[in-house]
Amino acid sequence: MKCGIFYIKKRKLWVIKAYDRAKNEMIAWVTGSRSAKTFRRLYEKVKHLKGCTFYTDSWDAFSKVLPKAKHVIGKQHTVAIERDNSNVRNDLARFTRRTKVVSKSEKMVNNTLKLWQAFQTSNLFSVLQKFILSIFKCELSE
């Protein structure tokens, strides 16, 4: 798990994500302040997963919430989530470090992440791709 930050006016809004390294996909996230309380909300979403080990950096909230037996601290295991953070910043302007494309609404941030995650799912993308291409095929045949 790893956090990303971006600013909404004078209020900082943190996005803390859980990433499945085996499936190479984000599986959950929460938004809020940079606190153990916010991270606990994320942990509640993923604690039921069987055989799960949590690889994190040394942020204090991780150690306060995660069980010691399932928690590994170190940068060597956070490469996948860092890549995901980079992809989100690349694909979505609102998540760049300095941007004008930021909604004031935490709800809009969550909706943006939901939409982005849906497009990262190859099944959904291929269905939409076929639909879009079918529109152009009709246009070409006329």
C-alpha positions in Angstrom: 0.0 0.0 0.0 1.2 3.5 -0.7 -0.2 7.0 -0.6 -0.3 9.8 -3.1 -1.0 13.4 -2.5 -2.6 16.3 -4.4 -3.9 19.6 -3.3 -7.5 20.9 -3.3 -7.1 24.7 -2.7 -5.7 25.0 0.8 -6.8 21.6 1.9 -4.7 18.6 1.2 -6.5 15.5 0.1 -4.6 12.2 0.3 -5.4 9.1 -1.8 -4.2 5.9 -0.1 -4.3 2.9 -2.2 -4.0 -0.9 -1.9 -2.4 -2.7 -4.9 -2.5 -6.4 -5.8 1.0 -7.2 -7.1 -0.1 -10.6 -8.4 -2.9 -9.1 -10.6 -1.1 -5.8 -11.2 -4.1 -3.7 -10.3 -5.4 -1.3 -7.7 -7.9 -3.1 -5.5 -9.0 -0.4 -3.1 -8.4 3.2 -2.1 -9.6 5.8 0.4 -9.4 9.6 0.4 -9.0 11.8 3.3 -6.4 13.3 5.7 -3.0 11.8 6.3 -3.9 10.0 9.4 -4.0 6.5 10.9 -7.8 6.9 10.9 -7.9 7.3 7.1 -5.6 4.4 6.6 -7.7 2.2 9.0 -10.6 2.7 6.6 -8.5 1.3 3.8 -7.4 -1.6 6.0 -11.0 -2.4 6.8 -11.6 -2.8 3.0 -8.8 -5.3 2.5 -8.2 -7.1 5.8 -10.4 -10.0 4.7 -8.1 -11.0 1.9 -6.4 -14.4 2.5 -2.7 -14.8 2.6 -2.1 -11.1 2.2 1.2 -9.4 3.1 1.3 -5.6 3.3 4.4 -4.1 1.8 4.8 -0.4 2.7 7.2 2.4 3.2 7.9 3.6 6.8 4.9 6.0 7.2 3.9 5.7 10.9 0.2 5.1 10.2 1.0 1.8 8.5 2.7 0.5 11.6 -0.1 1.7 13.9 -2.8 -0.2 11.9 -1.3 -3.2 10.2 -0.6 -6.5 12.1 3.2 -6.9 12.6 3.1 -10.5 11.2 1.7 -9.3 7.9 3.6 -6.0 7.5 6.9 -5.6 5.6 8.5 -2.2 5.6 10.9 -1.3 2.7 11.1 0.4 -0.6 12.1 -2.7 -2.5 8.5 -4.1 -2.5 6.7 -0.8 -3.4 7.8 -0.6 -7.1 4.4 -1.8 -8.4 2.4 0.8 -6.5 4.8 3.5 -7.4 4.3 2.6 -11.1 0.6 2.7 -10.6 0.8 6.1 -9.0 2.9 7.3 -11.9 0.3 5.9 -14.4 -2.5 7.7 -12.6 -0.6 11.0 -12.7 0.2 10.5 -16.3 -3.4 9.6 -17.4 -5.4 12.0 -15.1 -4.5 15.7 -15.0 -6.1 16.2 -11.6 -3.5 13.9 -10.0 -0.4 15.7 -11.3 1.6 17.5 -8.7 0.9 21.0 -10.0 -2.4 21.3 -11.9 -5.4 23.5 -12.5 -7.6 20.5 -13.2 -8.7 19.7 -9.6 -12.2 19.5 -8.4 -13.1 20.8 -5.0 -15.2 17.7 -4.4 -13.8 14.5 -2.8 -16.7 12.7 -4.4 -15.3 13.7 -7.9 -11.9 12.5 -7.0 -13.3 9.1 -6.0 -15.5 9.0 -9.2 -12.4 9.8 -11.3 -10.5 6.9 -9.7 -13.5 4.5 -10.2 -13.6 5.5 -13.9 -9.9 5.2 -14.4 -9.8 1.8 -12.7 -12.7 0.6 -14.9 -10.7 1.6 -18.0 -7.7 -0.3 -16.7 -9.8 -3.5 -16.7 -9.1 -5.1 -20.0 -12.5 -6.7 -20.4 -14.3 -3.4 -20.1 -11.8 -1.7 -22.4 -12.2 -4.3 -25.2 -16.0 -4.0 -25.1 -15.8 -0.3 -25.4 -13.1 -0.5 -28.1 -15.3 -2.8 -30.2 -18.3 -0.5 -29.8 -16.2 2.6 -30.8 -14.7 0.8 -33.8 -18.1 -0.4 -34.9 -19.2 3.3 -35.2 -16.3 4.0 -37.5 -17.0 0.9 -39.6 -20.5 2.1 -40.2 -19.2 5.4 -41.3 -16.6 3.9 -43.7 -19.1 1.6 -45.4 -21.6 4.4 -46.3 
